[in-house]
Amino acid sequence: MDKERARELRELLSRVPKVRLGFFPTPLHRLDRLSQLLGVEFYLKRDDFTGISQFGGNKIRKLEYLMADALEKKADTVITYGASQSNHAMQTVTACRRLDLHAVLHLVSIVKSEDKDPKANLLLDRIMGAEVHLEPMFHEDDQEASARAEIKGKQQMRELEETGHICYEIPMGGANALGSMGFLEGYVELCEQLLVKELEEADYLYLASGSGGTLAGLTAGKKLMNSRTRIRAVGVGLKTESYKEKVAAMATDTLRLLNVSETVEAEDFEYHDGYYGEGYEVPSEAGTEALLLLARLEGILLDPVYTAKAFSGIIDHVRRGIIEKGSTVVFWHTGGVTALFAEKEILGDIPK
Ligand SMILES: *Cc1c(COP(=O)(O)O)cnc(C)c1O
């Protein structure tokens, strides 16, 4: 890992339009008690502190690039998608407020959302004045309901554009090549921080992976930094067979936006899908245990949908020796803690 390479990449990145939305670099710090317990050097990368609001998270990095594109296209309205408790949707609303854009959300109620008594992110969306459309789920999986929400979003976009508005559509999770640029940059940021701390490169970088944009960007960043760190993504729900290939293709497309001809392959990262339990937004026992462990050991909160499940994977990997004792492990905290105040079905049982 070298300083000169990081500088070159900063220069390359500076040519891509970006609006500064969050507080960067986010802190990187060692967790002493957890390190001792697990027998590893454990560092946490605090993207739960990205801002803009008190409830930051990983989508802000993506939105810095996506929103720059929206502004360049002179959009007055941003439309995006997700679950009713989507962190991405909530963070998109904060970005829209900052930039004076109208925010339209087409959200799927994976858990039954109480429209009169909204909780957590749905409540925040309302407080910040987003236009929220809730798509109910019938006896179907969330993919089908999501497809319906997207059709409705596109329909509304056409109507708005007929009346002279300019709309900017962001896919679920902000997952596209441009959004992932934020995490290519995030990887460079991590390397810079490790250099300042005079640390070796991390042996392992863990993160929770959903739409895959974060994983794609970090992997693209690792490639450009010629880093030996092994990226280990932990899945948070059932994915299609081609998930890894899709993520690799997204990462390659991010490199193309920088006119870099290298290609990212699915072998450039690991994807571990044994830790999401019954499904997306369904709490798992190991996840709850992991959440309680970190909260009680270090006073740091995780969310039940993403980070707690990823952290349960880390704990299991230490136990099974898939992480060797003495390794340096960085866990990317992607935020999401508002889910602690979401519907009971999402949080699960917290014992006394
Ligand atoms: C969206 C999200 C992720 C996953 O990021 P992707 O880029 O969608 O894979 C992880 N953690 C939290 C808290 C998130 O909100």
The ligand as a Gaussian input file, in Angstrom:
#p B3LYP/6-31G(d) Opt

LIG

0 1
 C      -27.722000      -0.302000       2.435000
 C      -27.008000      -0.789000       3.622000
 C      -26.004000      -1.766000       3.519000
 C      -25.668000      -2.456000       2.248000
 O      -25.099000      -1.629000       1.285000
 P      -25.297000      -1.997000      -0.247000
 O      -24.483000      -1.011000      -0.941000
 O      -26.764000      -1.856000      -0.525000
 O      -24.862000      -3.396000      -0.428000
 C      -25.347000      -2.149000       4.664000
 N      -25.663000      -1.624000       5.843000
 C      -26.624000      -0.695000       5.988000
 C      -26.922000      -0.190000       7.349000
 C      -27.324000      -0.244000       4.873000
 O      -28.289000       0.668000       5.031000

